[in-house]
Amino acid sequence: MRLTDLPLRQPAYVDLIDWDQLSPSEGQRLREFGLCEGASVEALHHGGLFGNGPIACKVGRMTIAMRRAHAAAVTVRTDAEASAA
């Protein structure tokens, strides 16, 4: 599932990042925050009107704000999905 679809407060792991959807500078910024395949993530809050704005995420031990378009490039898996596979 996409990071944008992850329920709030549900721990997950980054499965895949579509770096082609991001500009080089955006990709570099996310890498500097520790967002890479295998990193632990958790959606904490959806901002904006009706929750369609930026997403506050916990990446490892750090909390970051991420644009929704950037979060859509991140595919995550939960422990439940990993157990079912």
N, C-alpha and C positions, 0 to 999 in steps of 0.2 A: 504494500500500500504506500501511497505518497505521504510525506510528512504532513502535508496539508490535511490529510484525512485521518491522521492519528488522533484518537480520543485524548482529551486533556488528562494529564497526570498518569498516562500509561507508559511505562518504560519500554523502550525499543532500541534496536541497533540499526545503524546505517548499513543497508545491504548494497546499495549502488547509488552513485551520483552521476547524473548526466551532465558532464562538464561542458558539453557542446551547447547546452542551453544558457550557459553563463559566459559573460565576457571574461577575458583573462584576469582583469583586475578584481572582478567579483569572485571568481574562483580562488584567486590568491588570498583574498580577505577571509573567505570561509575556511581555507586551509590553515590560515594563521590562528583562527579561533578553535582549531582542532577538529573540524568537521571532515572526516574521511571515512572510508569503508571500515566497518567494524566499531566505530565510535558509538558510545551509548548516548541516546537522545531521549528527551521527554518534552512534549508540548505543554507549556505552562499556561499560556493565555493567548487568545485571539483578539487582536485589537481592531479598532475601527468600527464603523456602523455595521451592525449585524454580524460582527466577527469576520469581516472580509478584509481586514487590514493586516498589518504585520503580525508575525507570530513570535511570541517570547518562548524560547527553547532553552532547555538545559542541555548543554553539550559537555559530557564529562562532568566536571565540577563547576563549570562556568555557565552563567546565564547570558544569552545573547538575544537580540531582536533581529529577525530575519524577514525580508520582504517575502510576500506570499509567492511571487514568481520564482524566487530562489528556492523556497521550501518545496515547490512543485517539482523541482529537478532532483529531489532526494527521495529515494525509495528506502523504506524501512521495513523491518520485520520484528514482530513481538516474540516473546518466548513461546507463546502458544502456537504461533505459526511455525517456529523452528521445531517444536515437538511433534507437530502434525506431519512434517515433511519426512 
